[in-house]
């Protein structure tokens, strides 16, 4: 389900180069950051790179099971 949100122009401008580097659209990049931020907040005892690697492994496993 898609929902329209108002985001600051500053956040959108910050996201543009990151999105381009990761071959994502800007909304996808901001969603990725939100997803990662939630995971980091839920697991404050873990280093951020470990959390990122774990999330990537989960997505790779999902992609391989299709």
PyMOL Python script that loads the backbone (N, CA, C, O; Angstrom):
from pymol import cmd

cmd.read_pdbstr("""\
ATOM      1  N   UNK A   1       0.840  -1.161   0.000  1.00  0.00           N
ATOM      2  CA  UNK A   1       0.000   0.000   0.000  1.00  0.00           C
ATOM      3  C   UNK A   1       0.897   1.240   0.000  1.00  0.00           C
ATOM      4  O   UNK A   1       1.759   1.379   0.868  1.00  0.00           O
ATOM      5  N   UNK A   2       0.708   2.106  -0.931  1.00  0.00           N
ATOM      6  CA  UNK A   2       1.471   3.349  -1.008  1.00  0.00           C
ATOM      7  C   UNK A   2       0.714   4.450  -0.275  1.00  0.00           C
ATOM      8  O   UNK A   2      -0.515   4.516  -0.304  1.00  0.00           O
ATOM      9  N   UNK A   3       1.483   5.309   0.381  1.00  0.00           N
ATOM     10  CA  UNK A   3       0.924   6.436   1.113  1.00  0.00           C
ATOM     11  C   UNK A   3       1.743   7.669   0.754  1.00  0.00           C
ATOM     12  O   UNK A   3       2.972   7.611   0.720  1.00  0.00           O
ATOM     13  N   UNK A   4       1.077   8.766   0.489  1.00  0.00           N
ATOM     14  CA  UNK A   4       1.779  10.011   0.183  1.00  0.00           C
ATOM     15  C   UNK A   4       2.253  10.661   1.480  1.00  0.00           C
ATOM     16  O   UNK A   4       1.501  10.767   2.448  1.00  0.00           O
ATOM     17  N   UNK A   5       3.510  11.092   1.479  1.00  0.00           N
ATOM     18  CA  UNK A   5       4.101  11.761   2.634  1.00  0.00           C
ATOM     19  C   UNK A   5       4.732  13.068   2.194  1.00  0.00           C
ATOM     20  O   UNK A   5       5.188  13.199   1.058  1.00  0.00           O
ATOM     21  N   UNK A   6       4.754  14.025   3.095  1.00  0.00           N
ATOM     22  CA  UNK A   6       5.501  15.254   2.844  1.00  0.00           C
ATOM     23  C   UNK A   6       6.875  15.077   3.450  1.00  0.00           C
ATOM     24  O   UNK A   6       7.006  14.822   4.647  1.00  0.00           O
ATOM     25  N   UNK A   7       7.894  15.210   2.630  1.00  0.00           N
ATOM     26  CA  UNK A   7       9.275  15.111   3.090  1.00  0.00           C
ATOM     27  C   UNK A   7       9.976  16.420   2.777  1.00  0.00           C
ATOM     28  O   UNK A   7       9.612  17.119   1.830  1.00  0.00           O
ATOM     29  N   UNK A   8      10.958  16.742   3.556  1.00  0.00           N
ATOM     30  CA  UNK A   8      11.681  17.984   3.316  1.00  0.00           C
ATOM     31  C   UNK A   8      12.459  17.893   2.003  1.00  0.00           C
ATOM     32  O   UNK A   8      12.925  16.827   1.603  1.00  0.00           O
ATOM     33  N   UNK A   9      12.581  19.030   1.361  1.00  0.00           N
ATOM     34  CA  UNK A   9      13.363  19.099   0.127  1.00  0.00           C
ATOM     35  C   UNK A   9      14.816  18.736   0.417  1.00  0.00           C
ATOM     36  O   UNK A   9      15.499  18.157  -0.429  1.00  0.00           O
ATOM     37  N   UNK A  10      15.284  19.076   1.613  1.00  0.00           N
ATOM     38  CA  UNK A  10      16.663  18.762   1.992  1.00  0.00           C
ATOM     39  C   UNK A  10      16.895  17.254   2.024  1.00  0.00           C
ATOM     40  O   UNK A  10      17.907  16.774   1.515  1.00  0.00           O
ATOM     41  N   UNK A  11      15.965  16.504   2.618  1.00  0.00           N
ATOM     42  CA  UNK A  11      16.102  15.043   2.668  1.00  0.00           C
ATOM     43  C   UNK A  11      16.101  14.459   1.259  1.00  0.00           C
ATOM     44  O   UNK A  11      16.889  13.564   0.953  1.00  0.00           O
ATOM     45  N   UNK A  12      15.235  14.957   0.421  1.00  0.00           N
ATOM     46  CA  UNK A  12      15.159  14.456  -0.956  1.00  0.00           C
ATOM     47  C   UNK A  12      16.471  14.730  -1.697  1.00  0.00           C
ATOM     48  O   UNK A  12      16.963  13.871  -2.429  1.00  0.00           O
ATOM     49  N   UNK A  13      17.031  15.918  -1.508  1.00  0.00           N
ATOM     50  CA  UNK A  13      18.300  16.245  -2.164  1.00  0.00           C
ATOM     51  C   UNK A  13      19.441  15.380  -1.638  1.00  0.00           C
ATOM     52  O   UNK A  13      20.312  14.971  -2.405  1.00  0.00           O
ATOM     53  N   UNK A  14      19.441  15.100  -0.339  1.00  0.00           N
ATOM     54  CA  UNK A  14      20.470  14.227   0.240  1.00  0.00           C
ATOM     55  C   UNK A  14      20.339  12.814  -0.320  1.00  0.00           C
ATOM     56  O   UNK A  14      21.343  12.148  -0.570  1.00  0.00           O
ATOM     57  N   UNK A  15      19.112  12.360  -0.518  1.00  0.00           N
ATOM     58  CA  UNK A  15      18.865  10.993  -0.979  1.00  0.00           C
ATOM     59  C   UNK A  15      19.214  10.784  -2.450  1.00  0.00           C
ATOM     60  O   UNK A  15      19.557   9.669  -2.844  1.00  0.00           O
ATOM     61  N   UNK A  16      19.134  11.822  -3.261  1.00  0.00           N
ATOM     62  CA  UNK A  16      19.338  11.662  -4.716  1.00  0.00           C
ATOM     63  C   UNK A  16      20.653  10.982  -5.090  1.00  0.00           C
ATOM     64  O   UNK A  16      20.620   9.995  -5.824  1.00  0.00           O
ATOM     65  N   UNK A  17      21.812  11.460  -4.620  1.00  0.00           N
ATOM     66  CA  UNK A  17      23.049  10.787  -5.033  1.00  0.00           C
ATOM     67  C   UNK A  17      23.173   9.371  -4.473  1.00  0.00           C
ATOM     68  O   UNK A  17      23.738   8.491  -5.122  1.00  0.00           O
ATOM     69  N   UNK A  18      22.646   9.153  -3.268  1.00  0.00           N
ATOM     70  CA  UNK A  18      22.681   7.810  -2.687  1.00  0.00           C
ATOM     71  C   UNK A  18      21.812   6.859  -3.518  1.00  0.00           C
ATOM     72  O   UNK A  18      22.194   5.719  -3.782  1.00  0.00           O
ATOM     73  N   UNK A  19      20.652   7.346  -3.919  1.00  0.00           N
ATOM     74  CA  UNK A  19      19.753   6.538  -4.740  1.00  0.00           C
ATOM     75  C   UNK A  19      20.417   6.190  -6.067  1.00  0.00           C
ATOM     76  O   UNK A  19      20.375   5.042  -6.510  1.00  0.00           O
ATOM     77  N   UNK A  20      21.023   7.178  -6.689  1.00  0.00           N
ATOM     78  CA  UNK A  20      21.682   6.939  -7.979  1.00  0.00           C
ATOM     79  C   UNK A  20      22.806   5.916  -7.830  1.00  0.00           C
ATOM     80  O   UNK A  20      22.953   5.026  -8.668  1.00  0.00           O
ATOM     81  N   UNK A  21      23.586   6.040  -6.780  1.00  0.00           N
ATOM     82  CA  UNK A  21      24.709   5.115  -6.567  1.00  0.00           C
ATOM     83  C   UNK A  21      24.239   3.687  -6.342  1.00  0.00           C
ATOM     84  O   UNK A  21      24.934   2.738  -6.704  1.00  0.00           O
ATOM     85  N   UNK A  22      23.070   3.532  -5.750  1.00  0.00           N
ATOM     86  CA  UNK A  22      22.550   2.197  -5.440  1.00  0.00           C
ATOM     87  C   UNK A  22      21.519   1.717  -6.467  1.00  0.00           C
ATOM     88  O   UNK A  22      20.876   0.684  -6.275  1.00  0.00           O
ATOM     89  N   UNK A  23      21.368   2.472  -7.554  1.00  0.00           N
ATOM     90  CA  UNK A  23      20.415   2.131  -8.616  1.00  0.00           C
ATOM     91  C   UNK A  23      18.993   1.997  -8.067  1.00  0.00           C
ATOM     92  O   UNK A  23      18.258   1.068  -8.404  1.00  0.00           O
ATOM     93  N   UNK A  24      18.633   2.955  -7.212  1.00  0.00           N
ATOM     94  CA  UNK A  24      17.292   3.004  -6.646  1.00  0.00           C
ATOM     95  C   UNK A  24      16.650   4.326  -7.031  1.00  0.00           C
ATOM     96  O   UNK A  24      17.331   5.282  -7.402  1.00  0.00           O
ATOM     97  N   UNK A  25      15.343   4.361  -6.936  1.00  0.00           N
ATOM     98  CA  UNK A  25      14.626   5.622  -7.049  1.00  0.00           C
ATOM     99  C   UNK A  25      14.704   6.293  -5.684  1.00  0.00           C
ATOM    100  O   UNK A  25      14.926   5.627  -4.673  1.00  0.00           O
ATOM    101  N   UNK A  26      14.521   7.617  -5.653  1.00  0.00           N
ATOM    102  CA  UNK A  26      14.631   8.359  -4.398  1.00  0.00           C
ATOM    103  C   UNK A  26      13.673   7.807  -3.330  1.00  0.00           C
ATOM    104  O   UNK A  26      14.104   7.611  -2.194  1.00  0.00           O
ATOM    105  N   UNK A  27      12.408   7.552  -3.639  1.00  0.00           N
ATOM    106  CA  UNK A  27      11.543   6.987  -2.599  1.00  0.00           C
ATOM    107  C   UNK A  27      12.035   5.630  -2.084  1.00  0.00           C
ATOM    108  O   UNK A  27      11.894   5.326  -0.900  1.00  0.00           O
ATOM    109  N   UNK A  28      12.601   4.831  -2.960  1.00  0.00           N
ATOM    110  CA  UNK A  28      13.140   3.542  -2.541  1.00  0.00           C
ATOM    111  C   UNK A  28      14.331   3.728  -1.609  1.00  0.00           C
ATOM    112  O   UNK A  28      14.505   2.963  -0.660  1.00  0.00           O
ATOM    113  N   UNK A  29      15.160   4.754  -1.880  1.00  0.00           N
ATOM    114  CA  UNK A  29      16.317   5.022  -1.025  1.00  0.00           C
ATOM    115  C   UNK A  29      15.865   5.451   0.365  1.00  0.00           C
ATOM    116  O   UNK A  29      16.409   4.987   1.367  1.00  0.00           O
ATOM    117  N   UNK A  30      14.877   6.328   0.428  1.00  0.00           N
ATOM    118  CA  UNK A  30      14.383   6.792   1.721  1.00  0.00           C
ATOM    119  C   UNK A  30      13.717   5.639   2.469  1.00  0.00           C
ATOM    120  O   UNK A  30      13.852   5.530   3.688  1.00  0.00           O
ATOM    121  N   UNK A  31      13.007   4.788   1.751  1.00  0.00           N
ATOM    122  CA  UNK A  31      12.413   3.604   2.389  1.00  0.00           C
ATOM    123  C   UNK A  31      13.507   2.677   2.930  1.00  0.00           C
ATOM    124  O   UNK A  31      13.372   2.115   4.017  1.00  0.00           O
ATOM    125  N   UNK A  32      14.575   2.528   2.171  1.00  0.00           N
ATOM    126  CA  UNK A  32      15.714   1.709   2.623  1.00  0.00           C
ATOM    127  C   UNK A  32      16.287   2.273   3.916  1.00  0.00           C
ATOM    128  O   UNK A  32      16.542   1.528   4.862  1.00  0.00           O
ATOM    129  N   UNK A  33      16.490   3.588   3.958  1.00  0.00           N
ATOM    130  CA  UNK A  33      17.016   4.210   5.173  1.00  0.00           C
ATOM    131  C   UNK A  33      16.086   3.988   6.354  1.00  0.00           C
ATOM    132  O   UNK A  33      16.545   3.725   7.465  1.00  0.00           O
ATOM    133  N   UNK A  34      14.793   4.091   6.126  1.00  0.00           N
ATOM    134  CA  UNK A  34      13.825   3.878   7.207  1.00  0.00           C
ATOM    135  C   UNK A  34      13.893   2.439   7.697  1.00  0.00           C
ATOM    136  O   UNK A  34      13.860   2.186   8.901  1.00  0.00           O
ATOM    137  N   UNK A  35      13.988   1.498   6.767  1.00  0.00           N
ATOM    138  CA  UNK A  35      14.067   0.069   7.088  1.00  0.00           C
ATOM    139  C   UNK A  35      15.316  -0.222   7.905  1.00  0.00           C
ATOM    140  O   UNK A  35      15.267  -0.938   8.905  1.00  0.00           O
ATOM    141  N   UNK A  36      16.455   0.353   7.460  1.00  0.00           N
ATOM    142  CA  UNK A  36      17.709   0.167   8.175  1.00  0.00           C
ATOM    143  C   UNK A  36      17.656   0.837   9.546  1.00  0.00           C
ATOM    144  O   UNK A  36      18.096   0.255  10.537  1.00  0.00           O
ATOM    145  N   UNK A  37      17.130   2.032   9.606  1.00  0.00           N
ATOM    146  CA  UNK A  37      17.020   2.742  10.879  1.00  0.00           C
ATOM    147  C   UNK A  37      16.180   1.984  11.884  1.00  0.00           C
ATOM    148  O   UNK A  37      16.517   1.935  13.067  1.00  0.00           O
ATOM    149  N   UNK A  38      15.093   1.392  11.426  1.00  0.00           N
ATOM    150  CA  UNK A  38      14.254   0.600  12.323  1.00  0.00           C
ATOM    151  C   UNK A  38      15.039  -0.598  12.855  1.00  0.00           C
ATOM    152  O   UNK A  38      14.993  -0.890  14.050  1.00  0.00           O
ATOM    153  N   UNK A  39      15.745  -1.280  11.987  1.00  0.00           N
ATOM    154  CA  UNK A  39      16.526  -2.452  12.401  1.00  0.00           C
ATOM    155  C   UNK A  39      17.610  -2.059  13.399  1.00  0.00           C
ATOM    156  O   UNK A  39      17.856  -2.785  14.362  1.00  0.00           O
ATOM    157  N   UNK A  40      18.258  -0.922  13.178  1.00  0.00           N
ATOM    158  CA  UNK A  40      19.311  -0.461  14.081  1.00  0.00           C
ATOM    159  C   UNK A  40      18.717  -0.112  15.447  1.00  0.00           C
ATOM    160  O   UNK A  40      19.287  -0.457  16.482  1.00  0.00           O
ATOM    161  N   UNK A  41      17.571   0.573  15.447  1.00  0.00           N
ATOM    162  CA  UNK A  41      16.939   0.930  16.724  1.00  0.00           C
ATOM    163  C   UNK A  41      16.471  -0.307  17.488  1.00  0.00           C
ATOM    164  O   UNK A  41      16.502  -0.330  18.719  1.00  0.00           O
ATOM    165  N   UNK A  42      16.040  -1.326  16.763  1.00  0.00           N
ATOM    166  CA  UNK A  42      15.568  -2.555  17.412  1.00  0.00           C
ATOM    167  C   UNK A  42      16.722  -3.413  17.936  1.00  0.00           C
ATOM    168  O   UNK A  42      16.513  -4.296  18.767  1.00  0.00           O
ATOM    169  N   UNK A  43      17.938  -3.153  17.450  1.00  0.00           N
ATOM    170  CA  UNK A  43      19.108  -3.938  17.836  1.00  0.00           C
ATOM    171  C   UNK A  43      20.280  -3.016  18.185  1.00  0.00           C
ATOM    172  O   UNK A  43      21.319  -3.067  17.527  1.00  0.00           O
ATOM    173  N   UNK A  44      20.125  -2.178  19.207  1.00  0.00           N
ATOM    174  CA  UNK A  44      21.170  -1.182  19.498  1.00  0.00           C
ATOM    175  C   UNK A  44      22.504  -1.780  19.939  1.00  0.00           C
ATOM    176  O   UNK A  44      23.535  -1.108  19.898  1.00  0.00           O
ATOM    177  N   UNK A  45      22.481  -3.036  20.357  1.00  0.00           N
ATOM    178  CA  UNK A  45      23.725  -3.661  20.810  1.00  0.00           C
ATOM    179  C   UNK A  45      24.595  -4.140  19.645  1.00  0.00           C
ATOM    180  O   UNK A  45      25.763  -4.475  19.843  1.00  0.00           O
ATOM    181  N   UNK A  46      24.038  -4.174  18.445  1.00  0.00           N
ATOM    182  CA  UNK A  46      24.783  -4.663  17.285  1.00  0.00           C
ATOM    183  C   UNK A  46      25.384  -3.504  16.494  1.00  0.00           C
ATOM    184  O   UNK A  46      24.774  -2.438  16.402  1.00  0.00           O
ATOM    185  N   UNK A  47      26.575  -3.700  15.921  1.00  0.00           N
ATOM    186  CA  UNK A  47      27.158  -2.665  15.067  1.00  0.00           C
ATOM    187  C   UNK A  47      26.313  -2.479  13.802  1.00  0.00           C
ATOM    188  O   UNK A  47      25.749  -3.440  13.277  1.00  0.00           O
ATOM    189  N   UNK A  48      26.233  -1.257  13.328  1.00  0.00           N
ATOM    190  CA  UNK A  48      25.419  -0.960  12.140  1.00  0.00           C
ATOM    191  C   UNK A  48      25.842  -1.814  10.935  1.00  0.00           C
ATOM    192  O   UNK A  48      24.969  -2.362  10.262  1.00  0.00           O
ATOM    193  N   UNK A  49      27.140  -1.951  10.632  1.00  0.00           N
ATOM    194  CA  UNK A  49      27.502  -2.787   9.472  1.00  0.00           C
ATOM    195  C   UNK A  49      27.008  -4.237   9.602  1.00  0.00           C
ATOM    196  O   UNK A  49      26.624  -4.859   8.612  1.00  0.00           O
ATOM    197  N   UNK A  50      27.023  -4.758  10.817  1.00  0.00           N
ATOM    198  CA  UNK A  50      26.514  -6.115  11.026  1.00  0.00           C
ATOM    199  C   UNK A  50      25.019  -6.166  10.713  1.00  0.00           C
ATOM    200  O   UNK A  50      24.547  -7.099  10.063  1.00  0.00           O
ATOM    201  N   UNK A  51      24.288  -5.172  11.171  1.00  0.00           N
ATOM    202  CA  UNK A  51      22.847  -5.110  10.896  1.00  0.00           C
ATOM    203  C   UNK A  51      22.602  -5.004   9.394  1.00  0.00           C
ATOM    204  O   UNK A  51      21.722  -5.679   8.860  1.00  0.00           O
ATOM    205  N   UNK A  52      23.374  -4.162   8.709  1.00  0.00           N
ATOM    206  CA  UNK A  52      23.230  -4.018   7.259  1.00  0.00           C
ATOM    207  C   UNK A  52      23.498  -5.354   6.558  1.00  0.00           C
ATOM    208  O   UNK A  52      22.741  -5.760   5.677  1.00  0.00           O
ATOM    209  N   UNK A  53      24.559  -6.021   6.947  1.00  0.00           N
ATOM    210  CA  UNK A  53      24.912  -7.305   6.328  1.00  0.00           C
ATOM    211  C   UNK A  53      23.825  -8.349   6.575  1.00  0.00           C
ATOM    212  O   UNK A  53      23.518  -9.153   5.695  1.00  0.00           O
ATOM    213  N   UNK A  54      23.250  -8.332   7.766  1.00  0.00           N
ATOM    214  CA  UNK A  54      22.191  -9.285   8.098  1.00  0.00           C
ATOM    215  C   UNK A  54      20.952  -9.030   7.250  1.00  0.00           C
ATOM    216  O   UNK A  54      20.350  -9.966   6.723  1.00  0.00           O
ATOM    217  N   UNK A  55      20.572  -7.763   7.119  1.00  0.00           N
ATOM    218  CA  UNK A  55      19.404  -7.432   6.292  1.00  0.00           C
ATOM    219  C   UNK A  55      19.635  -7.823   4.836  1.00  0.00           C
ATOM    220  O   UNK A  55      18.727  -8.320   4.169  1.00  0.00           O
ATOM    221  N   UNK A  56      20.848  -7.597   4.348  1.00  0.00           N
ATOM    222  CA  UNK A  56      21.184  -7.990   2.980  1.00  0.00           C
ATOM    223  C   UNK A  56      21.087  -9.501   2.813  1.00  0.00           C
ATOM    224  O   UNK A  56      20.554  -9.983   1.813  1.00  0.00           O
ATOM    225  N   UNK A  57      21.594 -10.244   3.778  1.00  0.00           N
ATOM    226  CA  UNK A  57      21.537 -11.706   3.709  1.00  0.00           C
ATOM    227  C   UNK A  57      20.093 -12.205   3.693  1.00  0.00           C
ATOM    228  O   UNK A  57      19.766 -13.151   2.975  1.00  0.00           O
ATOM    229  N   UNK A  58      19.240 -11.573   4.479  1.00  0.00           N
ATOM    230  CA  UNK A  58      17.821 -11.957   4.490  1.00  0.00           C
ATOM    231  C   UNK A  58      17.205 -11.713   3.126  1.00  0.00           C
ATOM    232  O   UNK A  58      16.481 -12.568   2.616  1.00  0.00           O
ATOM    233  N   UNK A  59      17.474 -10.568   2.526  1.00  0.00           N
ATOM    234  CA  UNK A  59      16.908 -10.266   1.211  1.00  0.00           C
ATOM    235  C   UNK A  59      17.478 -11.183   0.129  1.00  0.00           C
ATOM    236  O   UNK A  59      16.755 -11.590  -0.780  1.00  0.00           O
ATOM    237  N   UNK A  60      18.763 -11.510   0.221  1.00  0.00           N
ATOM    238  CA  UNK A  60      19.359 -12.437  -0.746  1.00  0.00           C
ATOM    239  C   UNK A  60      18.729 -13.820  -0.608  1.00  0.00           C
ATOM    240  O   UNK A  60      18.486 -14.490  -1.612  1.00  0.00           O
ATOM    241  N   UNK A  61      18.465 -14.248   0.606  1.00  0.00           N
ATOM    242  CA  UNK A  61      17.823 -15.550   0.836  1.00  0.00           C
ATOM    243  C   UNK A  61      16.408 -15.543   0.262  1.00  0.00           C
ATOM    244  O   UNK A  61      15.984 -16.524  -0.350  1.00  0.00           O
ATOM    245  N   UNK A  62      15.682 -14.457   0.454  1.00  0.00           N
ATOM    246  CA  UNK A  62      14.326 -14.342  -0.120  1.00  0.00           C
ATOM    247  C   UNK A  62      14.381 -14.418  -1.633  1.00  0.00           C
ATOM    248  O   UNK A  62      13.572 -15.106  -2.256  1.00  0.00           O
ATOM    249  N   UNK A  63      15.330 -13.713  -2.222  1.00  0.00           N
ATOM    250  CA  UNK A  63      15.454 -13.689  -3.690  1.00  0.00           C
ATOM    251  C   UNK A  63      15.812 -15.068  -4.234  1.00  0.00           C
ATOM    252  O   UNK A  63      15.372 -15.445  -5.321  1.00  0.00           O
ATOM    253  N   UNK A  64      16.597 -15.806  -3.489  1.00  0.00           N
ATOM    254  CA  UNK A  64      16.995 -17.138  -3.924  1.00  0.00           C
ATOM    255  C   UNK A  64      15.892 -18.165  -3.777  1.00  0.00           C
ATOM    256  O   UNK A  64      15.943 -19.222  -4.406  1.00  0.00           O
ATOM    257  N   UNK A  65      14.904 -17.874  -2.964  1.00  0.00           N
ATOM    258  CA  UNK A  65      13.831 -18.840  -2.728  1.00  0.00           C
ATOM    259  C   UNK A  65      12.645 -18.639  -3.654  1.00  0.00           C
ATOM    260  O   UNK A  65      11.644 -19.347  -3.540  1.00  0.00           O
ATOM    261  N   UNK A  66      12.741 -17.692  -4.561  1.00  0.00           N
ATOM    262  CA  UNK A  66      11.612 -17.432  -5.471  1.00  0.00           C
ATOM    263  C   UNK A  66      11.619 -18.372  -6.637  1.00  0.00           C
ATOM    264  O   UNK A  66      10.743 -18.293  -7.499  1.00  0.00           O
TER     265      UNK A  66
END
""", "prot")
cmd.dss("prot")
cmd.show_as("cartoon", "prot")
cmd.util.cbc("prot")
cmd.orient("prot")
